[in-house]
Amino acid sequence: MLSTVAFEILDGRITTIRGVTDPDELEHIGPLADAFAVQRKAFATRRSPEGAGPG
């Protein structure tokens, strides 16, 4: 997990959207991902030659 998004709904309408990315506030929910590793992998995948496997 990298982040969460919470929606507050009143009378069937979204009234507030909250995003939480602070690891200290998320660790009680479950295991956290290494955001930098995820970013590096995504960047490497986009930059790899077409047809090449993930690296």
N, C-alpha and C positions, 0 to 999 in steps of 0.2 A: 504494500500500500504506500502511496506517495502523498495522497491528500484525500480530504473528504469534502463533500458539498452537502449542505443542509438547506432545506426549503421550509419556511414557515408558511402555512396555508390557513387562511381565514375565509370562511364562507365560500370555499371552492376556488379561491384566488391566491396566487403566490403573493405574499406580502414582503417577504425578506428572503434573500439568498445569502448564505454564509459559506465561505471557503476556509478550510483549516489546513495549513501546511506545516505548522510548527510540530516537529517531532516530539517534543515534550508533551504536547497536548494530545497526540495520537497514540502514544505507546500503549495506553491501556486498552486499545481496540484490538490490537494484534501486531504481528511482525511487520516491521517497516522495511521498505525497499531502500536501497542505496540510490538516491536520486542522481548522483553524479555518474554511477555505473550505468543506469538506465539511459541517461543522456548520451554517454559515450557510445553505447551500443546502437542507439537510434541514429546517431551521427555517422557511425561507421557503416551501418546498413545502407544509409542513403548515399554514401560516397563510394560504396563498392561497385565494381564494374557489373553491368547487367549480366545476369546468368551466374554470377559467382555466388557461392554459398556464404552464409554469415561467417564473420570472422572475428 
